[in-house]
Amino acid sequence: MDDSCIFCKLASGEIPSHAVYQDADTYAFLDNQPLFPGHVLLAPRGHYETLGDLPVPLVGPVFTTAQLIARAVENALDAEGTFVAINNRVSQTVPHLHIHIVPRRRRDGLKGFFWPRHDYQDDSARETVRDAIEREIKKLLITG
């Protein structure tokens, strides 16, 4: 853990977040500046700045969880698909590896890499989305 890293502080519970999933290796939470409601950030609990820094034994577990979260986001929000991305240094506002998992729909307005942000209507709307994704993750974990 890096004491100066906001994602490390989120994962440890030092800073509150809107978590949708956590396990021994990863922590997933709603982005505070979402491209669309349901935009989840998945980060390893350990402090690794980039994908290249992630130890090989963690690559499988982290991406297995990314797959789970992507399914949950699509199912929970009735999305047509997801956009899954990692920034390494460039455009990485927090220097802690994290995977963006964004719900997508045809003609949703995302074009290239100049994306408008769509915030939650209010805290209740954010909690509704967070809860839906968390429930779907639990369901997928049970059913495989």
C-alpha positions, 0 to 999 in steps of 0.5 A: 500500500502507498500511503499517498495513493487515493486508490490504496486509501479507497481499498483499505476503507480509509476513504469511503467509496461506492464499492461494488466488489472486493476480494483478496486481490481486487477492489471495484468501485463506481467512478466519481466522474463516470462516462455513464452511470455504472462506470466501474473502476477495478484496481488491484489491492496492491499498489502497482502503477501500470499493467506492466508493474502487475506481478504475473501471478495477479494478471489472471485473477485481476482479469478474471474479476474484470470479466466478472464485473463486465458481465455484471455491468451489462446485466445489471444495467441492461447494457448492449456491451461494455468498454474495458480500458486501461491507461498506462501513465498517459491519461492515468489521473491516479498512478495506480493500475485500474481498469475502466469498465463502462456500460455501452449502448449503440449511439451512446455518444462515445466517439474516439477518445473525447468522451462526455461525462454523464454524472449520476442524477443524485446520490440515490441514483448512484446507490441504485446503480451500485446496488444493482451491479453488486447484486449481479456480481453475487449472482454471477459468482453463485451461478458461475 
